[in-house]
Amino acid sequence: MLEITSLNKTFFPGTVNERKALRDINLTLDSGEFVTVIGSNGAGKSTVLNMVAGKLHPDTGKVRIDGADVTRLADYRRAKYLGRVFQDPMAGTAPSMSIEENLALALGRGQVRALGLGVTGKKRERFVEELASLELGLEDRLKTKVGLLSGGQRQALSLLMATLTGPKILLLDEHTAALDPQRAALVTRLTREIVERHRLTTLMVTHNMEQALALGTRLIMMHDGQIILDLSQAEKEKMTVKGLLGEFEKIKGAQLDDRTMLQ
């Protein structure tokens, strides 16, 4: 479903600021896999997501989605394959537009745009049904401007918008990091339910190791632009935060505490 082969990326090459962001990354996600990605700042986590999304292009290597080579495809041209939720609840939605208008835009992602009524009665019925599954009462607020929603409500809506068309790949870029603990727990629960319900192939970056262990079917740890640990579901279920820190120290020969990983 998602195949990343020999990805390399260097920022500011040939300058004093040269930084190797990715070093020969190889990663394959089968259909329905939910992979969580952890690592310290600068490990390359978000760079991988941006390569898959098309926001960045690799120096060398390939990205394939459902068998199609999308390595050099512009981000808007691969939108039909992808759904993405960002860290900032203000991103990914149009605050001056209503909830139903935002959902209508999401429903048309990756399609040829044509003139016509944005929100039809049939679409509105679907939006009510989808919003009701969030259990936040948003199905009764279709005309509300998205900018008036709380951070948790807006992130829940972003998650719904990202998955409305059944994308081949769902990208979650620290999508609970900017929320308070209660709202983060809500969005985490909704993430699990939506991914399981639609059987979405998912790649989620997080600094929260407890979240990384609780969610998904596989866990990857990155450091210095490389994948240094890849745990299967069975291995992940036996792992603890303390164990993850121990694995990092064993692999890299470095001292690390959970505060370093979570910042």
N, C-alpha and C positions, 0 to 999 in steps of 0.2 A: 504493500500500500504506500509506504513512504520509504524511500531508499536514498541514503546519503552516502556518497562514495568519495573518499580521499579529498575531503574539503580542506582547503588551506586559505587563510586570509591574513594579510599583513596590512596594518594601517600605517600611513605615513612612511612608506618604504624609502630607504636611502636617506632618511633624515635623522637628526638626533632624537626625534620622538618615535622612531620606528617601534612598532609593537606587533608581535605575532599573536593574533587573536585566536586563530584556529590552526592546529597542527595535525593534518592528515586524519580528519574525523571520518569514521565509518559507523553508520548506524542504520538499522533496518527496523521498521515497525510493521508488524503484520496487521491485517484488518482487525479492528476492535481492540487493539492494544492501547493501554493507557500508561504512558511513561512519564514519571516525574523526574525532573532534573535539578540537582542541587550542586552547590559549589560556592567558593568564596567570590568576592567581587573581582571582576576581571578574568574569571575562569573561562568565559566564552559562551555562557548559557544563552544570553539574549542574542548574541551574534548568530548562533545556530538558528534560533527562531526567525531572525531577520533574513537569513539565507533561504529558509523554507518559504517565508512569506514573500520574498522577492524585493524586500527593502534594501538588501545588500546582495552583491554578486561575488562569488568566490574568485580568488586568483586562479585556482585550479580545482578540479573536482566536479561532481555531478549531483544534482538533486532530481529525483524522479518521484512523481506522485501518480499512483495507480498505473504505473508503467510508462507514463508520459514524461519525457525529459523537459523539465521546466527551468533548467539552470539559468538560462538567459532570458526567460520570459519576464516581461515587466509585471510589477505587482498587480496592476489592474487587470491584466490578462489572465492571471492565475487565480483571481478572486473567486471564480466559480468552483475551485477546488477547496477553498479554505474558509474557515471562520476563525476570528481572533478576538480575544478579550485582553485589554491592556491593564496595566497597573492603576492608571489614573481613571477614576470613575467618570471624569469629565470627557474622556476620550471615547471614540467609537459610537457616539450618539450626537444628534443635533439638538442642542438645548432649547432652541427657539421653536422647535416643531413639537407637535403632540406625540403622545405615545403611539397612537395608531399610525401616524405619518412616518415615524421612525421604523416601525415594523414593516410598513409598506415598502420603504426603501430597502430594508434588509431582505425582503422577499424577492426583490428584483436584482439582487447582487449577482453579477456575472452574466446578466441577460442583456440582450439588445433593448435599449430604451425606446419607447414609443409614446406618442401623445395619447392621453386618455385619463380617465378618473383614477387617481392614486389609490383610494380606499373604496372598494366596492362592498356591497352588503355581504357577499360571500367571504371576502377577505376579513371583514369585521367579525364575522362569526368565528372564523378560525383564530383571530387574535384573542377574542374573549376566551376561547377554549385553552389556548396556549398560556395566556396570562394567569388563568385560574389555577394552572398547575404549579405556579410559583407560591400560591397561598399568601399573597401580599395585598390582595384587594385591588390590584391594578386593573383588573378586568372591568371594574366599575369607574375607571378614570381615563378612558380612552382619549378624551379631549384635553387632558392635562398636559401642559408643557413639560417636557422632560427635565428642563432646568430647574423645576420646582421639586423634583424628587430628592430624597435623601441619597447619600452615597451608596448605601446598601441596596436601596431600591433600584438605583440607576445601574449598579453593577449587575444586579440580577436581570434587569432588562437587557443589558449588553450581552449577557450570557445567552439569553433567549434569542436575541437578534443574530448572534454568531452561529446558532445551531438551527435556525428556522428552516433553512433549505437543505439540511442534511449534508454538510460539507464532507469531503473526503478526509480532511484533516482539520482538527480543532487545535488551535494554538492558544495557550493560556500563559500570559507573561506576568507572573507575580500578581495575579488578578485579585488577590485578597490583601495584599501588603499595605494598602492605603486605608483600610477599613479598621474600625475599632473591633475588639475581640468578638463582641456579640454579632455584629454584622458580618465579620469574616467567617464565623461559624455558620451563619445562614447561607452565605454564598458557597462555602465549601460543601455543605449538604446538598444544595441545589446542583452544584457541579457533579457530584457523585450520581445523583438521581437522573439528571439529563443525559450524561454520558452513558449510563447503563441502559436507559430507556431507548436511546437511539443507536446504541452500540457504536459509538463514535471512536475513531482512531484519534488519540489525543496525545499531545506533547505539552507538558506543563512545567514551567520554570518556577521555582520557589526557593526562598531562603529559609523557610520553616521546615525543619527536618521532621518534626512530628507530623506535619501535614503530608510531607513527601512519603512517609511510611504508611500513613493511614489511607491515602488515596492511591488508586492505580493498581496496575498488574506488574509493574516493573520499575526499578529505580536506577538512575544513572548519576554518578558523581563525576564532576569535571574539575580540572585544575590546570591552570597555565595553558589553556587551549586544547587540552586533551581529555579524553574519557579515561578515567583511572579506575572506575569501579562500575560494574553492571550486574545488578541483582535481579534474579528472576522473582516471580511472585512468591514461590515457596521460601526462597532465601530472605526476601523482604519481610515476610510474616514473622520470621524468627529474629529479625534485627531490631535493635534499639538505637536511640540517639547516641548513647554512650558507645555502642558498638560501631556506629558510623564514624564517630570521631576517632575511635581506635583504628579503624581501617585506613583512614586518611593518614594518621601518624605512621602506620606500618608501611604504607605504600610510598609515602613521600619523605618519611624520616623527619617529619616536622611536628612541632607542638601546636595544637589547635584546640580552642575551646568553642563551646556552642555560641558564645557571643560573637566570635569572629565569623562563624558561618552564617549567622542570622542577620548580620549587618549588611 
